[in-house]
Amino acid sequence: MNIKEIHNLFLKCKSLSIDTRKIEKDSMFFAIKGENFDANTFAREALERGALFVIIDNPSYLIDERTIVVENSLRTLQELAKFHRQYLNISIVALTGSNGKTTTKELINVVLAQKYKAKATVGNLNNHIGVPLTLLSFTNETEIGIVEMGANHKKEIEFLCSIAQPDYGYITNFGKAHLEGFGGIEGVIEGKSEMYKYLASNNKLVFVNLEDPIQVDKTKEIKKYTFGIDRNEADVKINSIEANPFVIIGYKDFMVSSNLIGLYNANNINAAVAIGTYFEVSNIEIKTAIENYIPTNNRSQLIRKGSFEIILDAYNANPSSMAVAVTNFLQLDNSHKIIILGDMFELGNESQQEHKIIVDSLADQNQSTVYLIGKSFFGNFIANEKLHFFETFEDFAEYLKINKFKEESTILIKGSRGMALERTLDFL
């Protein structure tokens, strides 16, 4: 069965799933092998749960005409997504970057949704499986699709662009993320810039933050739409930015007061303003969308618990995002501050050095009490009464059972997803 025939079957379905636990009635199920399981074994269960069709790549699990055997289920999913994208022929805005891409994606989505039937990547489904699932969630009613693309090695963004075929692109920044897979910061820049290469070769448009010299340098010969802070040469001129702790930006004759914390979120907001402006969303609609956006999923959330004011940013962390988050936190006017940081993952040979840089940056400050959790931080111990080190979260939890934080404290919690530092809330 060719991809067009599979697409015709897909159009008869109400949804698509790769997880039998989430199957909806009249859906299409793709049996994709994982590291520790063979999803072909779930073919019968998928049908029993209501799937109309099941795509498998092991003929041993063929049941009846509802099971379609292909050479490779994952590759077929990707080919189907590409075919569906061409079938819909809608505008696609793609974005990637080391930090802030999910927040930026959410902001772009709420802004564009003021005028268009926009749909975006759900959560962080941004890899070789997530991007196809995102594209296949778009329908004939979708007017603009926003596709987040993540990568931890070179050629990944190039591949995702070949599937999504974006008309517009934006790279949030180039930071120290996934250094192990990219082979260092230069590899990060090269890998993320694969989006620029795709857009340039197809005469498409990029959105460029003039505050980022790498973006400016990499887009000299590309069709672009720019934004910057107090820059007359920008297509969208942001007049002012401030944060204490929430970000407020000035644009034209109005102010936008967001629910996002830290100046590092200003560029995320500015990008959404610029992209909204390009797509002719009105100023008042842009302001309304951004001011009503509330961050979730442990991303720059402000939580009040008892007498504590907590900035929970524990969804992810890398050296760039952690350094900026700490710097912004230390600039807050609050009287007593506590910093809780967890290990940063996927740094390869750079891990020890990057963790030590963070520790050294905190060693001499006297504004906050700092708690550093994880084997990588623990290995960079520096004797200082303001710095407390714990090899595991369990060790930290035991400490919190005995030692209470000072009331009325403002607390920053940040670490890689695997550290699950949101567990700290249970002890406050």
C-alpha positions as CSV (number, residue, x, y, z in Angstrom):
1,M,0.0,0.0,0.0
2,N,1.5,3.4,-1.0
3,I,1.5,6.5,1.1
4,K,-1.4,8.1,-0.7
5,E,-3.6,5.1,0.0
6,I,-2.5,5.1,3.7
7,H,-3.3,8.8,3.8
8,N,-6.8,8.1,2.4
9,L,-7.3,5.7,5.3
10,F,-5.9,8.3,7.7
11,L,-8.5,10.8,6.6
12,K,-11.2,8.4,7.6
13,C,-9.9,8.4,11.2
14,K,-10.6,10.9,13.9
15,S,-7.1,10.8,15.4
16,L,-3.8,9.1,15.4
17,S,-1.9,7.4,18.2
18,I,1.3,5.6,18.9
19,D,0.2,4.6,22.5
20,T,-2.6,2.0,23.0
21,R,-3.3,3.6,26.4
22,K,-4.4,6.8,24.6
23,I,-6.3,5.3,21.7
24,E,-9.6,7.0,20.8
25,K,-12.5,5.4,18.9
26,D,-12.0,5.4,15.1
27,S,-8.3,6.3,15.3
28,M,-5.3,5.1,13.4
29,F,-2.6,3.3,15.5
30,F,1.1,3.2,14.5
31,A,3.1,0.3,16.0
32,I,6.5,1.9,16.5
33,K,9.2,-0.1,18.1
34,G,10.8,1.3,21.3
35,E,14.1,0.4,22.9
36,N,12.4,-2.0,25.3
37,F,9.3,-3.1,23.5
38,D,7.8,-4.1,20.1
39,A,4.6,-2.2,19.6
40,N,3.5,-4.7,16.9
41,T,2.5,-6.9,19.8
42,F,-0.2,-4.3,20.6
43,A,-1.9,-4.5,17.3
44,R,-4.9,-6.6,18.4
45,E,-5.3,-4.5,21.6
46,A,-5.4,-1.3,19.5
47,L,-8.2,-2.7,17.4
48,E,-10.1,-3.9,20.5
49,R,-9.8,-0.4,21.9
50,G,-11.4,1.2,18.9
51,A,-8.7,1.8,16.3
52,L,-10.0,1.7,12.7
53,F,-6.6,0.8,11.2
54,V,-3.3,-0.3,12.6
55,I,0.0,0.2,10.9
56,I,2.5,-2.6,11.6
57,D,5.9,-3.6,10.3
58,N,6.0,-7.2,11.4
59,P,3.7,-9.4,9.3
60,S,3.6,-12.0,12.1
61,Y,1.0,-9.7,13.8
62,L,-1.3,-9.3,10.7
63,I,-4.9,-9.8,11.9
64,D,-7.2,-8.7,9.0
65,E,-7.7,-6.0,6.5
66,R,-7.6,-3.4,9.3
67,T,-3.9,-4.1,9.8
68,I,-1.6,-2.6,7.2
69,V,1.9,-4.0,6.9
70,V,4.7,-1.6,5.9
71,E,8.4,-2.0,5.8
72,N,9.1,0.4,8.7
73,S,6.3,2.0,10.8
74,L,8.3,5.0,12.0
75,R,9.5,5.9,8.5
76,T,5.9,5.5,7.2
77,L,4.7,7.8,10.0
78,Q,7.2,10.4,8.8
79,E,6.3,10.0,5.2
80,L,2.6,10.2,6.0
81,A,3.2,13.5,7.9
82,K,5.1,15.0,5.0
83,F,2.4,13.9,2.5
84,H,-0.3,15.4,4.9
85,R,1.6,18.6,5.1
86,Q,1.6,18.9,1.3
87,Y,-2.0,17.9,1.2
88,L,-3.1,20.7,3.5
89,N,-0.8,23.3,2.0
90,I,-1.0,25.6,5.0
91,S,1.5,28.1,6.3
92,I,4.0,26.5,8.7
93,V,6.0,28.4,11.2
94,A,8.9,26.4,12.6
95,L,11.1,27.2,15.5
96,T,14.1,25.7,17.3
97,G,16.8,26.9,19.6
98,S,18.7,26.0,22.8
99,N,16.5,27.8,25.3
100,G,12.9,29.1,25.4
101,K,11.5,27.4,22.3
102,T,8.5,25.8,24.0
103,T,7.5,29.0,25.8
104,T,8.1,31.0,22.6
105,K,6.0,28.5,20.6
106,E,3.1,28.8,23.2
107,L,3.3,32.6,22.9
108,I,3.3,32.6,19.1
109,N,0.3,30.2,19.2
110,V,-1.8,32.4,21.5
111,V,-1.0,35.5,19.5
112,L,-1.8,34.0,16.1
113,A,-4.9,32.4,17.5
114,Q,-6.3,35.9,18.0
115,K,-6.8,36.1,14.2
116,Y,-6.3,32.7,12.7
117,K,-7.2,29.1,13.4
118,A,-3.7,28.3,14.6
119,K,-2.5,25.0,16.0
120,A,0.9,24.2,17.6
121,T,3.0,21.4,18.9
122,V,1.5,20.0,22.0
123,G,4.0,20.0,24.9
124,N,7.4,19.3,23.7
125,L,6.6,16.7,20.9
126,N,9.5,18.1,18.9
127,N,11.6,15.2,17.7
128,H,11.6,12.7,14.8
129,I,8.3,11.3,16.2
130,G,6.8,14.4,17.8
131,V,7.0,16.6,14.7
132,P,5.2,14.0,12.5
133,L,2.5,13.7,15.1
134,T,2.2,17.5,15.3
135,L,1.8,17.8,11.5
136,L,-0.8,15.0,11.4
137,S,-2.8,16.8,14.1
138,F,-3.4,19.7,11.6
139,T,-6.7,19.6,9.7
140,N,-8.4,21.3,6.8
141,E,-9.6,23.9,9.4
142,T,-6.0,24.8,10.4
143,E,-4.8,28.0,8.9
144,I,-1.4,28.3,10.5
145,G,0.6,25.5,12.0
146,I,3.4,26.2,14.6
147,V,6.0,23.4,14.8
148,E,8.6,23.2,17.5
149,M,11.8,21.3,16.5
150,G,14.2,19.9,19.1
151,A,17.6,18.4,18.4
152,N,20.5,16.9,20.2
153,H,22.8,16.2,17.2
154,K,23.6,17.6,13.8
155,K,21.4,16.9,10.8
156,E,18.3,16.5,13.0
157,I,16.9,19.9,12.3
158,E,17.6,19.4,8.6
159,F,15.6,16.2,8.6
160,L,12.7,17.7,10.5
161,C,12.6,20.6,8.1
162,S,12.4,18.1,5.2
163,I,9.3,16.7,6.8
164,A,7.6,19.9,8.0
165,Q,8.7,22.1,5.0
166,P,8.3,25.3,6.9
167,D,7.4,28.6,5.2
168,Y,8.8,30.6,8.2
169,G,11.4,29.9,10.8
170,Y,12.8,31.3,14.0
171,I,15.8,30.2,16.2
172,T,15.4,31.5,19.7
173,N,19.2,31.3,20.5
174,F,22.3,29.3,20.4
175,G,23.3,28.1,23.8
176,K,25.1,25.3,25.7
177,A,22.5,22.6,25.3
178,H,23.1,19.0,24.3
179,L,26.8,19.6,24.0
180,E,27.5,15.9,24.2
181,G,25.5,15.2,21.0
182,F,26.5,18.3,19.1
183,G,30.2,18.1,20.1
184,G,30.4,21.6,21.6
185,I,28.9,25.1,21.1
186,E,30.1,25.3,17.5
187,G,28.3,22.1,16.8
188,V,25.1,23.6,18.4
189,I,25.3,26.7,16.1
190,E,25.9,24.5,13.0
191,G,23.1,22.1,13.9
192,K,20.5,24.7,14.8
193,S,21.4,26.8,11.7
194,E,20.2,23.9,9.5
195,M,16.9,25.6,9.7
196,Y,18.4,28.7,8.1
197,K,19.9,26.6,5.3
198,Y,16.5,25.0,4.5
199,L,14.6,28.3,4.5
200,A,17.3,30.1,2.4
201,S,17.4,27.3,-0.2
202,N,13.6,27.4,-0.5
203,N,13.4,31.2,-0.5
204,K,11.4,31.3,2.7
205,L,11.4,33.9,5.5
206,V,13.2,33.9,8.8
207,F,12.4,36.0,11.9
208,V,15.6,37.4,13.4
209,N,16.3,38.9,16.8
210,L,18.8,41.7,16.2
211,E,20.0,41.5,19.8
212,D,21.6,38.1,18.9
213,P,24.8,38.6,16.9
214,I,24.8,35.0,15.8
215,Q,21.4,35.3,14.3
216,V,22.3,38.5,12.6
217,D,25.5,36.9,11.2
218,K,23.8,33.7,10.0
219,T,21.0,35.5,8.2
220,K,22.8,38.1,6.2
221,E,21.8,36.6,2.8
222,I,18.3,35.3,3.9
223,K,15.0,36.9,3.4
224,K,14.0,38.1,6.9
225,Y,11.8,40.1,9.2
226,T,13.5,41.5,12.2
227,F,12.9,42.8,15.8
228,G,15.1,44.5,18.3
229,I,15.1,46.7,21.4
230,D,15.2,50.4,20.6
231,R,16.6,49.6,17.1
232,N,15.3,51.9,14.4
233,E,16.5,49.5,11.7
234,A,14.2,46.7,13.0
235,D,10.9,45.9,11.3
236,V,9.5,45.7,14.9
237,K,11.0,48.0,17.4
238,I,10.5,47.1,21.0
239,N,10.8,50.3,23.0
240,S,11.6,48.9,26.5
241,I,11.9,45.8,28.6
242,E,11.9,45.3,32.4
243,A,11.3,42.5,34.9
244,N,10.9,42.4,38.6
245,P,10.0,39.6,38.5
246,F,7.4,39.7,35.6
247,V,8.4,40.8,32.2
248,I,6.9,44.0,30.9
249,I,7.7,45.3,27.4
250,G,6.9,48.6,25.7
251,Y,5.8,48.4,22.1
252,K,4.6,51.4,20.1
253,D,2.1,53.2,22.3
254,F,1.2,50.4,24.8
255,M,2.7,48.2,27.5
256,V,2.4,44.4,27.7
257,S,2.5,43.0,31.2
258,S,3.2,39.3,31.0
259,N,3.0,36.5,33.5
260,L,6.5,35.3,32.6
261,I,9.4,35.8,35.0
262,G,12.9,37.0,34.2
263,L,14.5,39.1,31.5
264,Y,15.5,36.0,29.7
265,N,11.8,35.6,28.7
266,A,11.7,39.1,27.1
267,N,13.1,37.8,23.8
268,N,10.4,35.1,23.8
269,I,7.7,37.7,24.1
270,N,9.4,40.0,21.6
271,A,9.5,37.2,19.0
272,A,5.7,36.6,19.5
273,V,5.0,40.3,19.1
274,A,7.1,40.4,15.9
275,I,5.5,37.3,14.4
276,G,2.1,38.5,15.3
277,T,2.8,41.9,13.8
278,Y,4.0,40.2,10.6
279,F,0.8,38.2,10.3
280,E,-1.2,41.5,10.9
281,V,-2.6,40.6,14.3
282,S,-3.7,43.9,15.9
283,N,-1.7,45.5,18.7
284,I,-4.6,45.1,21.1
285,E,-5.0,41.4,20.2
286,I,-1.2,40.8,20.7
287,K,-1.4,42.5,24.1
288,T,-4.5,40.5,25.2
289,A,-3.0,37.2,24.1
290,I,0.4,37.7,25.9
291,E,-1.2,39.1,29.1
292,N,-3.6,36.2,29.3
293,Y,-0.9,33.5,28.8
294,I,-0.1,31.6,32.0
295,P,3.0,29.4,31.9
296,T,2.6,25.7,33.0
297,N,4.6,22.5,33.2
298,N,7.3,23.8,35.6
299,R,8.3,26.5,33.1
300,S,8.9,29.9,34.8
301,Q,5.9,29.4,37.0
302,L,5.4,31.6,40.0
303,I,3.9,29.6,42.8
304,R,3.0,30.9,46.3
305,K,3.1,28.3,49.0
306,G,2.6,29.4,52.6
307,S,4.9,32.4,53.0
308,F,7.2,31.3,50.2
309,E,7.2,32.8,46.7
310,I,8.6,30.2,44.4
311,I,9.9,30.5,40.8
312,L,9.6,27.0,39.5
313,D,11.7,26.5,36.3
314,A,12.4,22.8,36.7
315,Y,11.4,21.5,33.3
316,N,14.9,21.7,31.8
317,A,18.3,23.2,32.2
318,N,21.5,23.8,30.4
319,P,24.5,26.0,31.2
320,S,23.1,29.0,29.2
321,S,19.6,28.9,30.6
322,M,20.8,28.2,34.2
323,A,23.3,31.1,34.2
324,V,20.7,33.5,32.9
325,A,18.0,32.3,35.4
326,V,20.4,32.7,38.3
327,T,21.6,36.2,37.2
328,N,18.0,37.4,36.8
329,F,17.0,35.9,40.2
330,L,19.9,37.6,42.0
331,Q,18.8,40.9,40.6
332,L,15.4,40.7,42.3
333,D,14.7,43.1,45.1
334,N,13.4,40.5,47.5
335,S,15.1,40.5,50.9
336,H,15.8,36.8,51.4
337,K,16.5,34.5,48.4
338,I,17.1,30.8,48.1
339,I,18.5,29.1,45.0
340,I,17.9,25.4,44.5
341,L,19.7,24.0,41.4
342,G,19.9,20.4,40.0
343,D,22.4,18.8,37.7
344,M,22.4,19.6,34.0
345,F,22.4,16.6,31.7
346,E,23.8,15.7,28.3
347,L,26.9,17.9,28.6
348,G,29.4,15.1,27.8
349,N,33.0,16.0,28.4
350,E,32.0,19.6,29.2
351,S,29.9,18.5,32.2
352,Q,32.4,19.0,35.0
353,Q,33.6,22.4,33.7
354,E,30.1,23.7,33.1
355,H,28.9,22.7,36.5
356,K,32.0,24.3,38.1
357,I,31.3,27.6,36.3
358,I,27.9,27.7,37.9
359,V,29.3,26.9,41.3
360,D,32.1,29.5,41.0
361,S,29.5,32.1,39.9
362,L,27.6,31.5,43.2
363,A,30.6,31.2,45.5
364,D,31.2,34.8,46.2
365,Q,27.6,36.2,46.2
366,N,26.1,36.9,49.6
367,Q,22.5,37.5,48.5
368,S,21.2,34.0,48.6
369,T,21.5,30.6,50.3
370,V,22.3,28.0,47.6
371,Y,21.5,24.3,47.5
372,L,23.2,22.3,44.7
373,I,21.8,18.8,44.1
374,G,23.3,16.0,42.0
375,K,26.5,14.1,41.4
376,S,27.9,16.7,39.0
377,F,27.4,19.6,41.4
378,F,28.5,17.4,44.3
379,G,31.8,16.8,42.5
380,N,32.6,20.6,42.4
381,F,32.3,21.2,46.1
382,I,33.5,24.5,47.4
383,A,33.5,25.2,51.2
384,N,31.2,28.1,51.8
385,E,28.6,28.6,54.4
386,K,26.2,29.9,51.7
387,L,26.6,26.8,49.5
388,H,25.1,23.4,50.4
389,F,25.8,20.3,48.3
390,F,23.8,17.1,48.1
391,E,24.7,14.1,46.0
392,T,21.1,13.0,45.5
393,F,17.6,14.5,45.8
394,E,16.9,12.0,48.6
395,D,19.8,13.5,50.6
396,F,18.3,17.0,50.1
397,A,14.9,15.7,51.1
398,E,16.2,14.4,54.3
399,Y,17.9,17.7,55.0
400,L,14.6,19.6,54.4
401,K,12.8,17.3,56.9
402,I,15.0,18.7,59.7
403,N,15.9,22.1,58.5
404,K,13.2,24.7,57.6
405,F,13.7,27.5,55.2
406,K,13.3,31.1,56.5
407,E,9.8,32.3,56.1
408,E,9.0,35.0,53.5
409,S,11.8,33.7,51.3
410,T,11.8,33.9,47.5
411,I,13.0,30.6,46.0
412,L,14.3,29.7,42.6
413,I,14.1,26.0,41.6
414,K,15.9,25.0,38.4
415,G,17.4,21.7,37.0
416,S,17.3,19.2,34.2
417,R,14.0,17.2,33.8
418,G,15.6,14.1,35.1
419,M,16.3,15.7,38.5
420,A,12.5,16.3,39.0
421,L,13.2,19.2,41.4
422,E,9.5,20.1,41.6
423,R,9.5,17.4,44.3
424,T,10.9,20.1,46.5
425,L,7.5,21.6,46.8
426,D,6.3,18.7,48.9
427,F,8.7,19.7,51.6
428,L,7.9,23.4,51.8
